[in-house]
Amino acid sequence: MGTFKIEGGHQLKGSIQPQGAKNEALQILCAVLLTPDLITIHNIPDIVDVNKLINLLRKLGVKINMLHHGSYTFQADNLNLKYLESDEFKVDGRGLRGSIMIVGPLLARFGKGYIPKPGGDKIGRRRLDTHFEGLIKLGAKFGYSKEEQFYGVEAKRLKGAYMLLEEASVTGTANIVMAAVLAEGTTTIYNAACEPYLQQLCKMLNRMGAKISGVGSNMLVIEGVDTLGGTTHTMLPDMIEIGSWIGLAAMTKSELTIKNVSWDDLGLIPNVFRKLGITVEKRGDDIHIPAHTNGYEIQSFIDGSILTISDAPWPGFTPDLLSIILVVATQARGSVLIHQKMFESRLFFVDKLIDMGAKIILCDPHRATVIGHDFKSTLKATTMTSPDIRAGVSLLIAALSAKGTSTIQNIEQIDRGYERIDERLRAIGAHIERLE
Protein backbone atom coordinates (compact mmCIF):
# COMPACT_ATOMS: atom_id res chain seq x y z
CA MET A 1 0.00 0.00 0.00
CA GLY A 2 1.49 3.32 -1.09
CA THR A 3 1.79 6.47 1.01
CA PHE A 4 2.17 10.18 0.33
CA LYS A 5 4.44 12.16 2.63
CA ILE A 6 3.45 15.84 2.47
CA GLU A 7 5.11 18.87 3.99
CA GLY A 8 2.38 21.47 4.16
CA GLY A 9 2.31 25.23 4.48
CA HIS A 10 4.05 26.08 1.19
CA GLN A 11 2.62 28.42 -1.43
CA LEU A 12 2.39 27.00 -4.94
CA LYS A 13 2.81 28.87 -8.20
CA GLY A 14 2.54 28.21 -11.92
CA SER A 15 0.13 26.50 -14.29
CA ILE A 16 -1.36 23.04 -14.43
CA GLN A 17 -3.05 21.19 -17.29
CA PRO A 18 -6.09 19.08 -16.34
CA GLN A 19 -6.09 15.46 -17.48
CA GLY A 20 -8.74 13.94 -19.72
CA ALA A 21 -12.06 13.31 -18.03
CA LYS A 22 -12.18 10.01 -16.10
CA ASN A 23 -15.97 9.69 -16.16
CA GLU A 24 -16.11 10.38 -19.89
CA ALA A 25 -13.34 7.90 -20.61
CA LEU A 26 -15.19 5.02 -18.94
CA GLN A 27 -18.22 5.59 -21.22
CA ILE A 28 -16.30 6.24 -24.43
CA LEU A 29 -14.06 3.19 -24.04
CA CYS A 30 -17.09 0.91 -23.68
CA ALA A 31 -18.58 2.39 -26.87
CA VAL A 32 -15.73 0.92 -28.98
CA LEU A 33 -17.52 -2.44 -28.60
CA LEU A 34 -20.37 -1.20 -30.81
CA THR A 35 -18.45 -1.46 -34.10
CA PRO A 36 -15.87 -3.67 -35.81
CA ASP A 37 -14.30 -0.53 -37.32
CA LEU A 38 -11.27 1.37 -36.03
CA ILE A 39 -11.83 4.06 -33.37
CA THR A 40 -9.16 6.56 -32.35
CA ILE A 41 -9.42 8.28 -28.96
CA HIS A 42 -7.26 11.15 -27.70
CA ASN A 43 -6.68 12.65 -24.21
CA ILE A 44 -7.30 9.39 -22.34
CA PRO A 45 -6.16 9.83 -18.71
CA ASP A 46 -3.42 7.48 -17.52
CA ILE A 47 -5.15 6.46 -14.28
CA VAL A 48 -5.84 3.15 -12.56
CA ASP A 49 -9.58 2.86 -13.29
CA VAL A 50 -9.20 3.68 -16.99
CA ASN A 51 -6.20 1.36 -17.38
CA LYS A 52 -8.19 -1.46 -15.75
CA LEU A 53 -10.96 -0.98 -18.31
CA ILE A 54 -8.46 -0.91 -21.20
CA ASN A 55 -6.99 -4.17 -19.88
CA LEU A 56 -10.46 -5.72 -19.65
CA LEU A 57 -11.20 -4.72 -23.26
CA ARG A 58 -7.88 -6.22 -24.35
CA LYS A 59 -8.74 -9.55 -22.67
CA LEU A 60 -12.12 -9.42 -24.42
CA GLY A 61 -10.25 -9.38 -27.72
CA VAL A 62 -10.24 -5.68 -28.64
CA LYS A 63 -7.12 -4.80 -30.64
CA ILE A 64 -5.55 -1.85 -28.83
CA ASN A 65 -2.63 0.22 -30.07
CA MET A 66 -1.06 3.11 -28.16
CA LEU A 67 -0.17 5.92 -30.59
CA HIS A 68 1.44 8.14 -27.94
CA HIS A 69 0.69 9.19 -24.38
CA GLY A 70 -3.09 9.51 -24.01
CA SER A 71 -3.92 8.47 -27.59
CA TYR A 72 -5.01 4.96 -28.61
CA THR A 73 -6.73 3.10 -31.42
CA PHE A 74 -9.32 0.40 -30.66
CA GLN A 75 -10.78 -2.24 -32.98
CA ALA A 76 -13.39 -4.72 -31.75
CA ASP A 77 -13.62 -6.84 -34.91
CA ASN A 78 -12.88 -10.27 -33.42
CA LEU A 79 -14.00 -10.52 -29.81
CA ASN A 80 -13.54 -13.47 -27.46
CA LEU A 81 -17.03 -13.63 -25.95
CA LYS A 82 -16.13 -16.77 -23.98
CA TYR A 83 -14.05 -14.50 -21.72
CA LEU A 84 -17.34 -13.05 -20.39
CA GLU A 85 -18.20 -16.42 -18.79
CA SER A 86 -14.73 -17.08 -17.36
CA ASP A 87 -13.64 -16.88 -13.71
CA GLU A 88 -10.99 -14.38 -14.80
CA PHE A 89 -13.69 -11.98 -16.06
CA LYS A 90 -15.59 -12.33 -12.77
CA VAL A 91 -12.49 -11.01 -11.01
CA ASP A 92 -11.57 -8.34 -13.59
CA GLY A 93 -15.11 -6.96 -13.86
CA ARG A 94 -15.40 -6.45 -10.10
CA GLY A 95 -12.33 -4.23 -10.14
CA LEU A 96 -14.05 -1.02 -11.24
CA ARG A 97 -17.48 0.53 -11.34
CA GLY A 98 -17.27 1.53 -15.01
CA SER A 99 -17.21 -2.10 -16.18
CA ILE A 100 -21.03 -2.11 -16.00
CA MET A 101 -21.12 -0.05 -19.22
CA ILE A 102 -19.84 -2.89 -21.40
CA VAL A 103 -23.23 -4.61 -20.97
CA GLY A 104 -25.28 -2.31 -23.24
CA PRO A 105 -22.90 -2.40 -26.22
CA LEU A 106 -22.39 -6.19 -25.98
CA LEU A 107 -26.12 -6.82 -25.69
CA ALA A 108 -26.91 -4.62 -28.69
CA ARG A 109 -24.24 -6.06 -30.98
CA PHE A 110 -23.96 -9.68 -29.87
CA GLY A 111 -27.25 -10.37 -28.10
CA LYS A 112 -25.78 -10.96 -24.66
CA GLY A 113 -23.95 -9.06 -21.96
CA TYR A 114 -22.66 -10.18 -18.55
CA ILE A 115 -21.05 -8.44 -15.62
CA PRO A 116 -20.14 -9.31 -12.03
CA LYS A 117 -21.28 -6.88 -9.35
CA PRO A 118 -18.91 -3.95 -9.98
CA GLY A 119 -16.59 -2.40 -7.40
CA GLY A 120 -15.51 1.24 -7.10
CA ASP A 121 -15.76 3.79 -4.31
CA LYS A 122 -17.31 2.85 -0.98
CA ILE A 123 -19.53 5.93 -0.87
CA GLY A 124 -22.88 4.31 -0.26
CA ARG A 125 -25.39 2.37 -2.29
CA ARG A 126 -25.11 2.77 -6.05
CA ARG A 127 -27.97 0.83 -7.57
CA LEU A 128 -27.81 -0.89 -10.93
CA ASP A 129 -31.61 -0.99 -11.30
CA THR A 130 -31.71 1.89 -13.83
CA HIS A 131 -29.29 0.07 -16.13
CA PHE A 132 -31.15 -3.22 -16.22
CA GLU A 133 -34.69 -1.82 -16.12
CA GLY A 134 -33.85 0.18 -19.25
CA LEU A 135 -32.36 -2.84 -21.03
CA ILE A 136 -35.38 -4.97 -20.08
CA LYS A 137 -37.68 -2.34 -21.63
CA LEU A 138 -35.67 -2.71 -24.85
CA GLY A 139 -36.57 -6.42 -24.82
CA ALA A 140 -33.71 -8.06 -22.92
CA LYS A 141 -34.20 -11.02 -20.59
CA PHE A 142 -32.51 -10.44 -17.24
CA GLY A 143 -30.80 -12.99 -15.02
CA TYR A 144 -28.94 -12.73 -11.72
CA SER A 145 -26.94 -15.30 -9.76
CA LYS A 146 -27.16 -14.27 -6.11
CA GLU A 147 -24.42 -16.71 -5.06
CA GLU A 148 -21.89 -15.45 -7.62
CA GLN A 149 -23.29 -11.87 -7.72
CA PHE A 150 -23.26 -12.14 -11.50
CA TYR A 151 -25.69 -10.29 -13.80
CA GLY A 152 -26.69 -11.19 -17.36
CA VAL A 153 -28.97 -9.92 -20.12
CA GLU A 154 -29.79 -11.59 -23.42
CA ALA A 155 -31.89 -10.69 -26.47
CA LYS A 156 -32.03 -11.78 -30.13
CA ARG A 157 -32.79 -8.20 -31.26
CA LEU A 158 -33.56 -5.20 -29.10
CA LYS A 159 -36.62 -3.12 -29.91
CA GLY A 160 -37.05 0.58 -29.27
CA ALA A 161 -39.29 1.69 -26.39
CA TYR A 162 -40.39 4.69 -24.37
CA MET A 163 -38.96 4.84 -20.85
CA LEU A 164 -39.06 7.26 -17.95
CA LEU A 165 -35.95 6.67 -15.85
CA GLU A 166 -36.44 6.50 -12.09
CA GLU A 167 -33.18 8.40 -11.61
CA ALA A 168 -31.05 10.48 -13.98
CA SER A 169 -28.17 8.02 -13.71
CA VAL A 170 -25.20 8.99 -15.90
CA THR A 171 -23.84 5.48 -16.34
CA GLY A 172 -27.37 4.07 -16.58
CA THR A 173 -28.28 6.51 -19.35
CA ALA A 174 -25.01 5.75 -21.15
CA ASN A 175 -25.64 2.00 -21.02
CA ILE A 176 -29.20 2.33 -22.33
CA VAL A 177 -28.15 4.77 -25.09
CA MET A 178 -25.41 2.42 -26.28
CA ALA A 179 -27.90 -0.44 -26.43
CA ALA A 180 -30.65 1.62 -28.11
CA VAL A 181 -28.53 2.89 -31.01
CA LEU A 182 -28.55 -0.62 -32.54
CA ALA A 183 -32.14 -1.47 -31.52
CA GLU A 184 -34.98 -1.78 -34.01
CA GLY A 185 -37.23 1.28 -34.06
CA THR A 186 -37.31 4.41 -31.91
CA THR A 187 -36.29 4.70 -28.25
CA THR A 188 -37.26 7.67 -26.09
CA ILE A 189 -35.43 8.14 -22.79
CA TYR A 190 -37.04 10.70 -20.46
CA ASN A 191 -35.27 11.91 -17.31
CA ALA A 192 -32.01 11.05 -19.06
CA ALA A 193 -28.75 12.32 -17.61
CA CYS A 194 -27.42 15.27 -19.60
CA GLU A 195 -23.88 15.75 -18.20
CA PRO A 196 -21.26 17.03 -20.67
CA TYR A 197 -19.64 13.58 -20.68
CA LEU A 198 -22.92 11.94 -21.68
CA GLN A 199 -23.27 14.60 -24.39
CA GLN A 200 -19.78 13.70 -25.59
CA LEU A 201 -20.80 10.04 -25.83
CA CYS A 202 -23.92 10.91 -27.87
CA LYS A 203 -21.94 13.17 -30.23
CA MET A 204 -19.38 10.40 -30.77
CA LEU A 205 -22.12 7.84 -31.47
CA ASN A 206 -23.74 10.22 -33.97
CA ARG A 207 -20.41 10.56 -35.79
CA MET A 208 -20.33 6.74 -35.92
CA GLY A 209 -23.71 6.75 -37.67
CA ALA A 210 -26.20 6.72 -34.76
CA LYS A 211 -29.31 8.93 -34.86
CA ILE A 212 -29.64 10.57 -31.44
CA SER A 213 -31.55 13.81 -30.97
CA GLY A 214 -32.13 15.92 -27.85
CA VAL A 215 -28.45 15.78 -26.87
CA GLY A 216 -27.91 18.05 -23.84
CA SER A 217 -31.53 17.76 -22.69
CA ASN A 218 -33.20 15.27 -20.36
CA MET A 219 -35.12 13.67 -23.24
CA LEU A 220 -33.18 11.66 -25.77
CA VAL A 221 -34.81 10.23 -28.89
CA ILE A 222 -32.84 7.47 -30.61
CA GLU A 223 -33.67 5.99 -34.00
CA GLY A 224 -32.01 2.61 -34.20
CA VAL A 225 -29.58 1.78 -37.01
CA ASP A 226 -28.22 -1.54 -38.25
CA THR A 227 -24.49 -0.83 -37.93
CA LEU A 228 -22.05 1.79 -36.68
CA GLY A 229 -18.68 2.78 -38.12
CA GLY A 230 -15.39 4.13 -36.83
CA THR A 231 -14.53 7.67 -35.72
CA THR A 232 -12.01 9.84 -33.89
CA HIS A 233 -12.82 11.33 -30.49
CA THR A 234 -11.06 13.66 -28.03
CA MET A 235 -11.92 13.68 -24.31
CA LEU A 236 -12.92 16.84 -22.46
CA PRO A 237 -10.70 18.01 -19.59
CA ASP A 238 -11.74 16.54 -16.24
CA MET A 239 -14.05 19.02 -14.49
CA ILE A 240 -13.52 17.30 -11.12
CA GLU A 241 -9.77 17.78 -11.38
CA ILE A 242 -10.31 21.42 -12.39
CA GLY A 243 -12.43 21.96 -9.26
CA SER A 244 -9.77 20.21 -7.17
CA TRP A 245 -7.10 22.65 -8.41
CA ILE A 246 -9.33 25.67 -7.65
CA GLY A 247 -9.71 24.41 -4.09
CA LEU A 248 -5.99 23.69 -3.79
CA ALA A 249 -5.09 27.24 -4.87
CA ALA A 250 -7.46 28.80 -2.34
CA MET A 251 -6.38 26.61 0.60
CA THR A 252 -2.66 27.19 0.00
CA LYS A 253 -3.08 30.94 -0.82
CA SER A 254 -1.43 30.20 -4.15
CA GLU A 255 -1.59 31.88 -7.55
CA LEU A 256 -2.41 29.18 -10.10
CA THR A 257 -3.53 29.04 -13.72
CA ILE A 258 -5.53 26.00 -14.84
CA LYS A 259 -5.06 25.59 -18.59
CA ASN A 260 -7.62 24.71 -21.29
CA VAL A 261 -10.57 23.99 -19.00
CA SER A 262 -13.41 24.06 -21.60
CA TRP A 263 -15.35 26.77 -19.76
CA ASP A 264 -18.60 26.00 -21.57
CA ASP A 265 -18.68 22.54 -19.98
CA LEU A 266 -18.02 23.59 -16.35
CA GLY A 267 -21.61 24.49 -15.50
CA LEU A 268 -22.04 25.79 -11.93
CA ILE A 269 -18.54 24.87 -10.75
CA PRO A 270 -16.91 28.35 -11.00
CA ASN A 271 -19.89 30.08 -9.37
CA VAL A 272 -20.08 27.66 -6.44
CA PHE A 273 -16.43 28.38 -5.61
CA ARG A 274 -17.18 32.09 -5.96
CA LYS A 275 -19.91 31.69 -3.30
CA LEU A 276 -17.14 30.63 -0.94
CA GLY A 277 -15.41 33.94 -1.70
CA ILE A 278 -12.81 32.52 -4.09
CA THR A 279 -11.82 34.65 -7.09
CA VAL A 280 -12.17 32.57 -10.26
CA GLU A 281 -11.03 34.55 -13.30
CA LYS A 282 -11.73 33.59 -16.92
CA ARG A 283 -8.71 34.18 -19.17
CA GLY A 284 -9.54 32.83 -22.60
CA ASP A 285 -10.16 29.14 -21.95
CA ASP A 286 -8.01 29.18 -18.80
CA ILE A 287 -8.94 29.71 -15.14
CA HIS A 288 -6.73 32.01 -13.12
CA ILE A 289 -6.83 31.92 -9.32
CA PRO A 290 -4.95 34.81 -7.67
CA ALA A 291 -3.24 34.31 -4.32
CA HIS A 292 -5.88 34.81 -1.61
CA THR A 293 -3.47 36.42 0.85
CA ASN A 294 -6.38 37.97 2.81
CA GLY A 295 -8.44 34.79 2.78
CA TYR A 296 -11.94 34.37 1.36
CA GLU A 297 -15.41 34.97 2.80
CA ILE A 298 -18.48 32.76 2.38
CA GLN A 299 -21.56 34.52 1.04
CA SER A 300 -24.94 34.29 2.75
CA PHE A 301 -28.28 33.88 1.04
CA ILE A 302 -30.16 37.12 0.23
CA ASP A 303 -32.22 36.88 3.43
CA GLY A 304 -29.07 36.51 5.51
CA SER A 305 -29.45 32.79 6.20
CA ILE A 306 -26.48 30.41 6.13
CA LEU A 307 -25.31 29.31 2.69
CA THR A 308 -26.15 25.72 1.73
CA ILE A 309 -24.22 23.95 -1.03
CA SER A 310 -25.76 20.72 -2.26
CA ASP A 311 -25.32 18.33 -5.15
CA ALA A 312 -27.80 17.50 -7.90
CA PRO A 313 -27.85 15.86 -11.35
CA TRP A 314 -26.49 18.07 -14.13
CA PRO A 315 -26.89 20.98 -14.61
CA GLY A 316 -26.79 20.98 -10.80
CA PHE A 317 -23.52 20.89 -8.87
CA THR A 318 -21.60 17.62 -9.21
CA PRO A 319 -21.42 15.44 -6.06
CA ASP A 320 -17.78 14.62 -6.85
CA LEU A 321 -16.72 18.13 -5.78
CA LEU A 322 -18.59 18.42 -2.47
CA SER A 323 -15.63 16.89 -0.60
CA ILE A 324 -13.37 19.61 -2.06
CA ILE A 325 -15.88 22.36 -1.18
CA LEU A 326 -16.05 21.08 2.38
CA VAL A 327 -12.27 21.17 2.84
CA VAL A 328 -11.98 24.64 1.30
CA ALA A 329 -14.69 25.92 3.66
CA THR A 330 -12.61 24.94 6.72
CA GLN A 331 -10.38 28.01 6.18
CA ALA A 332 -13.04 30.46 4.95
CA ARG A 333 -14.58 33.37 6.87
CA GLY A 334 -18.07 32.30 7.80
CA SER A 335 -20.06 29.08 7.85
CA VAL A 336 -21.70 26.82 5.29
CA LEU A 337 -23.94 23.77 5.31
CA ILE A 338 -22.77 21.01 2.95
CA HIS A 339 -25.64 18.74 1.88
CA GLN A 340 -24.58 15.53 0.10
CA LYS A 341 -27.91 14.27 -1.23
CA MET A 342 -26.85 11.52 -3.61
CA PHE A 343 -24.53 9.29 -1.51
CA GLU A 344 -24.92 8.54 2.18
CA SER A 345 -21.32 7.66 3.09
CA ARG A 346 -19.34 10.36 1.32
CA LEU A 347 -19.04 12.71 4.31
CA PHE A 348 -17.62 10.15 6.71
CA PHE A 349 -14.06 11.32 6.01
CA VAL A 350 -14.68 14.53 8.00
CA ASP A 351 -13.45 12.90 11.21
CA LYS A 352 -9.96 13.09 9.73
CA LEU A 353 -10.37 16.84 9.13
CA ILE A 354 -11.65 17.28 12.69
CA ASP A 355 -8.47 15.53 13.90
CA MET A 356 -6.53 18.19 11.96
CA GLY A 357 -8.37 20.94 13.88
CA ALA A 358 -11.22 21.74 11.47
CA LYS A 359 -14.51 22.91 12.96
CA ILE A 360 -17.09 20.60 11.40
CA ILE A 361 -20.39 19.33 12.79
CA LEU A 362 -21.50 16.13 11.06
CA CYS A 363 -25.27 16.47 11.36
CA ASP A 364 -26.11 13.10 9.76
CA PRO A 365 -24.74 10.93 6.90
CA HIS A 366 -25.81 13.57 4.37
CA ARG A 367 -25.13 16.95 6.01
CA ALA A 368 -22.18 18.71 7.62
CA THR A 369 -21.86 22.26 8.92
CA VAL A 370 -18.42 23.86 8.51
CA ILE A 371 -17.30 26.84 10.61
CA GLY A 372 -14.32 28.40 8.85
CA HIS A 373 -11.05 29.31 10.62
CA ASP A 374 -10.27 32.29 8.35
CA PHE A 375 -6.63 31.04 8.41
CA LYS A 376 -6.33 32.26 12.04
CA SER A 377 -5.73 28.67 13.04
CA THR A 378 -4.02 26.43 10.49
CA LEU A 379 -4.87 22.76 10.13
CA LYS A 380 -2.43 20.45 11.87
CA ALA A 381 -0.46 17.70 10.16
CA THR A 382 -1.52 14.13 10.84
CA THR A 383 -1.58 10.58 9.47
CA MET A 384 -4.64 9.69 7.38
CA THR A 385 -6.02 6.97 5.12
CA SER A 386 -7.74 7.74 1.83
CA PRO A 387 -11.25 6.16 1.82
CA ASP A 388 -12.16 7.00 -1.80
CA ILE A 389 -10.90 9.05 -4.76
CA ARG A 390 -12.48 12.42 -3.96
CA ALA A 391 -12.10 12.27 -0.18
CA GLY A 392 -8.46 11.25 -0.75
CA VAL A 393 -7.74 14.36 -2.82
CA SER A 394 -9.60 16.52 -0.30
CA LEU A 395 -7.33 15.18 2.46
CA LEU A 396 -4.32 15.81 0.21
CA ILE A 397 -5.38 19.46 -0.21
CA ALA A 398 -5.85 19.73 3.56
CA ALA A 399 -2.36 18.28 4.12
CA LEU A 400 -0.76 20.72 1.65
CA SER A 401 -2.27 23.62 3.60
CA ALA A 402 -1.51 22.21 7.06
CA LYS A 403 1.45 23.05 9.27
CA GLY A 404 3.95 20.20 9.50
CA THR A 405 4.35 16.85 7.75
CA SER A 406 1.35 14.62 7.03
CA THR A 407 1.11 11.14 5.61
CA ILE A 408 -1.77 9.77 3.55
CA GLN A 409 -2.04 6.01 3.22
CA ASN A 410 -3.98 3.93 0.70
CA ILE A 411 -3.10 6.41 -2.06
CA GLU A 412 -4.09 3.80 -4.64
CA GLN A 413 -7.57 5.30 -4.21
CA ILE A 414 -6.24 8.69 -5.37
CA ASP A 415 -4.34 7.07 -8.26
CA ARG A 416 -7.64 5.63 -9.48
CA GLY A 417 -8.74 9.11 -10.55
CA TYR A 418 -5.71 11.45 -10.75
CA GLU A 419 -2.83 11.01 -13.17
CA ARG A 420 0.69 11.27 -11.68
CA ILE A 421 -0.68 13.70 -9.10
CA ASP A 422 2.51 13.86 -7.03
CA GLU A 423 4.71 14.69 -10.05
CA ARG A 424 2.31 17.37 -11.29
CA LEU A 425 2.02 18.96 -7.84
CA ARG A 426 5.80 19.01 -7.38
CA ALA A 427 6.05 20.90 -10.70
CA ILE A 428 4.11 23.81 -9.13
CA GLY A 429 6.03 23.78 -5.86
CA ALA A 430 4.32 21.21 -3.63
CA HIS A 431 6.46 19.26 -1.16
CA ILE A 432 5.07 15.78 -1.73
CA GLU A 433 6.84 12.43 -1.86
CA ARG A 434 5.51 9.00 -2.84
CA LEU A 435 6.61 6.18 -0.53
CA GLU A 436 6.01 2.62 -1.70
Secondary structure, DSSP 8 states (H G I E B T S, - for coil): --EEEEE-----EEEE---B-HHHHHHHHHHGGG-SSEEEEE-----HHHHHHHHHHHHTT-EEEEEETTEEEEE-SS--GGGGGSHHHHHHGGG-GGGGGGHHHHHHHHSEEEEE------SS----HHHHHHHHHTT-EEEEETTTTEEEEE-SS-B--EEE-SS--HHHHHHHHHHHTTSBSEEEEET----HHHHHHHHHHHHTT-EEE-TTSSEEEEE--S----EEEE--B-HHHHHHHHHHHHHTT-EEEE----GGG-TTHHHHHHHTT---EEETTEEEE---TT--B----TTS--EEEE--STTS--GGGHHHHHHHHTTSBSEEEEE--S-SSTTTTHHHHHHTT-EEEEEETTEEEEE--TTSS--B--EEE--SHHHHHHHHHHHHHSBSEEEEE-THHHHTTSTTHHHHHHTTT-EEEEE-
